[in-house]
């Protein structure tokens, strides 16, 4: 199981965009559960990022909601940002 660490920016963005939206919040936690067990499950569409975000990764929560993260080691992930495609890339 992957250990998830929430960056301060991620906490702030989660609070503003996800916490008070019941539907988004439910989908977020379902996706996080899947990610923590199987980070490369095809449903997540996990992929490496390039250019200015090189070294980071992303996965999809919904069609237009992505989570940006970094592997700190094999079993630990730092969650960096969450938002729509144009917001996080």
Secondary structure as a PSIPRED ss2 file (coil, helix, strand):
# PSIPRED VFORMAT (PSIPRED V4.0)

   1 X C   1.000  0.000  0.000
   2 X C   1.000  0.000  0.000
   3 X E   0.000  0.000  1.000
   4 X E   0.000  0.000  1.000
   5 X E   0.000  0.000  1.000
   6 X E   0.000  0.000  1.000
   7 X C   1.000  0.000  0.000
   8 X H   0.000  1.000  0.000
   9 X H   0.000  1.000  0.000
  10 X H   0.000  1.000  0.000
  11 X H   0.000  1.000  0.000
  12 X H   0.000  1.000  0.000
  13 X H   0.000  1.000  0.000
  14 X H   0.000  1.000  0.000
  15 X H   0.000  1.000  0.000
  16 X H   0.000  1.000  0.000
  17 X H   0.000  1.000  0.000
  18 X C   1.000  0.000  0.000
  19 X C   1.000  0.000  0.000
  20 X C   1.000  0.000  0.000
  21 X C   1.000  0.000  0.000
  22 X H   0.000  1.000  0.000
  23 X H   0.000  1.000  0.000
  24 X H   0.000  1.000  0.000
  25 X H   0.000  1.000  0.000
  26 X H   0.000  1.000  0.000
  27 X H   0.000  1.000  0.000
  28 X H   0.000  1.000  0.000
  29 X H   0.000  1.000  0.000
  30 X H   0.000  1.000  0.000
  31 X H   0.000  1.000  0.000
  32 X H   0.000  1.000  0.000
  33 X H   0.000  1.000  0.000
  34 X H   0.000  1.000  0.000
  35 X H   0.000  1.000  0.000
  36 X H   0.000  1.000  0.000
  37 X H   0.000  1.000  0.000
  38 X C   1.000  0.000  0.000
  39 X C   1.000  0.000  0.000
  40 X C   1.000  0.000  0.000
  41 X C   1.000  0.000  0.000
  42 X H   0.000  1.000  0.000
  43 X H   0.000  1.000  0.000
  44 X H   0.000  1.000  0.000
  45 X C   1.000  0.000  0.000
  46 X C   1.000  0.000  0.000
  47 X E   0.000  0.000  1.000
  48 X E   0.000  0.000  1.000
  49 X C   1.000  0.000  0.000
  50 X C   1.000  0.000  0.000
  51 X H   0.000  1.000  0.000
  52 X H   0.000  1.000  0.000
  53 X H   0.000  1.000  0.000
  54 X C   1.000  0.000  0.000
  55 X C   1.000  0.000  0.000
  56 X C   1.000  0.000  0.000
  57 X E   0.000  0.000  1.000
  58 X E   0.000  0.000  1.000
  59 X E   0.000  0.000  1.000
  60 X E   0.000  0.000  1.000
  61 X E   0.000  0.000  1.000
  62 X E   0.000  0.000  1.000
  63 X C   1.000  0.000  0.000
  64 X C   1.000  0.000  0.000
  65 X E   0.000  0.000  1.000
  66 X E   0.000  0.000  1.000
  67 X E   0.000  0.000  1.000
  68 X E   0.000  0.000  1.000
  69 X E   0.000  0.000  1.000
  70 X E   0.000  0.000  1.000
  71 X E   0.000  0.000  1.000
  72 X E   0.000  0.000  1.000
  73 X E   0.000  0.000  1.000
  74 X C   1.000  0.000  0.000
  75 X C   1.000  0.000  0.000
  76 X E   0.000  0.000  1.000
  77 X E   0.000  0.000  1.000
  78 X E   0.000  0.000  1.000
  79 X E   0.000  0.000  1.000
  80 X E   0.000  0.000  1.000
  81 X E   0.000  0.000  1.000
  82 X E   0.000  0.000  1.000
  83 X E   0.000  0.000  1.000
  84 X C   1.000  0.000  0.000
  85 X H   0.000  1.000  0.000
  86 X H   0.000  1.000  0.000
  87 X H   0.000  1.000  0.000
  88 X H   0.000  1.000  0.000
  89 X C   1.000  0.000  0.000
